[in-house]
Structure formats: C-alpha cells, structure tokens
Amino acid sequence: MTRICTIAVRGGSKGVPGKNWRTVAGKPLFAHSIAHAVESGLFDAIAVTSDAPEVLNTALSFGATHAVTRPAELASDTAGKVPAIAHAVRTVEAETGLHFDTVVDLDATSPLRLASDVIAAIALLEDNGLESVITACEARRSPYFNLVEVDPTTGRVGVAKQLPEGVLRRQDAPETFDMNASIYVWQRDALEREAKVFFPSTRIYEMPPERSLDIDSEFDFEIVSWLLEKRSS
C-alpha cells in the first residue's frame, strides 16, 4: 500500500494574513502538519503544495519530501482546495514513478490533531474499502434544535432543519457533526475520477473538540497557540 500526504499552504490569507507560516509553538504553523505526517510513519511521500516560494523552501527543512509549486489558477481566492491536492498528487507521481493507493491531506491550519488521528483515519478508509474519509466532531449547535435560519423574504426565524414532530430536547435530535477540516483521506482512484470530498461511501472519523479547532481568525490563532504551548509544556 503506497500513500502520499499533501499539505496545501496558500500564500494569501484574508482572515489572518500570513497565518500559514506564522510561528506557533516554536515553528511555522504548516510545519506542525508535516510533523504529524512524519510521526505517523505511513507515507511514501509528504508533499507541500504552495504558490509561496518561502513556504516551499522551508517545507523541505521540516521534513517534507516534495515541494510542489501550485499553479496560479489553483491558488486564487476562488479556487477550491481539492483540485490543488489532485495536482500535487499527479506531480509527485510523475516525479517518482509511483502510483499511490491512498491520498491524505492534512490541513495546514489544524495543528491540534495527533499522529494517532492520522493513522486511525487512514485505517478507517483502507480497512473498509471506502472512497473517502473526513474528520469531524460532534456539532455544538443542532440544525434540528438551536441552529436557526432567517427567511430573507419574511424575516421569520426557525430552526434550519424541520422535523414533522419537532424536537423538544437537543438530546432527542438526530446526531450531527461539524466538519473540522483537519484530515481528508481518499482512495487514490476515486480522487482522480472526481476531485471532490463526498462520495457514496464517505465516512466520518470523529475527533474530540479539543483537537478540532481550525484557525480562521486572530481569535482562533490565539486559542490554538495557547493550547499548543500548553501541550508542549
């Protein structure tokens, strides 16, 4: 079984400028994801894909085996991440002559995961013949109970998902999850067939809330930095 890990590090960031290479707990943010890939011991290649030369130069020194220059059309504000992952996989396959069986993407802004999460998510996919696995944690707000929408025409407020009988207690609502964007795992040929996340056999690897924070604001950055410093001490 051959496996590749990708870590996508875009040069631009509107919410937190330069967040991907800001120092957190002693190293650039994206380097924590490289460390998780290395620690797992499961990968034949660890590829950082970026449009920022400074990221690519630094990535190799932290343990990445390949630095892939992301084309401009895959690095814009409107470009999706999955096509960039697929491009990185094809690039490394062309460079190495390998054909990977499993593709894993570790989000650069989710440094609280553990290597054991990576190992378990891969096992879930490979042991069950799945097309993809996503990571998520239990949702803090239920669309059946206390996550609401406002009708743009009438201004009426109601829960996002209605059940015929209604829900009186949150504990009685169907189980829902928040995607934490930490780990994505694909069966390689499924990703090549369609560069997307969800397939008929997609399953969730559940992670606890304390390892599911994703940095998307300065507030997130402060919380994650504190948690990483606490963990390292």
Secondary structure as GFF3:
##gff-version 3
##sequence-region A 1 233
A	DSSP	beta_strand	3	9	.	.	.	ID=ss1
A	DSSP	three_ten_helix	19	21	.	.	.	ID=ss2
A	DSSP	beta_strand	23	24	.	.	.	ID=ss3
A	DSSP	beta_strand	27	28	.	.	.	ID=ss4
A	DSSP	alpha_helix	29	40	.	.	.	ID=ss5
A	DSSP	beta_strand	45	50	.	.	.	ID=ss6
A	DSSP	alpha_helix	53	61	.	.	.	ID=ss7
A	DSSP	beta_strand	66	69	.	.	.	ID=ss8
A	DSSP	three_ten_helix	72	74	.	.	.	ID=ss9
A	DSSP	alpha_helix	81	96	.	.	.	ID=ss10
A	DSSP	beta_strand	102	106	.	.	.	ID=ss11
A	DSSP	alpha_helix	115	128	.	.	.	ID=ss12
A	DSSP	beta_strand	132	138	.	.	.	ID=ss13
A	DSSP	beta_strand	148	150	.	.	.	ID=ss14
A	DSSP	beta_strand	157	159	.	.	.	ID=ss15
A	DSSP	three_ten_helix	170	172	.	.	.	ID=ss16
A	DSSP	beta_strand	177	187	.	.	.	ID=ss17
A	DSSP	alpha_helix	188	193	.	.	.	ID=ss18
A	DSSP	beta_strand	203	206	.	.	.	ID=ss19
A	DSSP	three_ten_helix	209	211	.	.	.	ID=ss20
A	DSSP	alpha_helix	218	232	.	.	.	ID=ss21
###
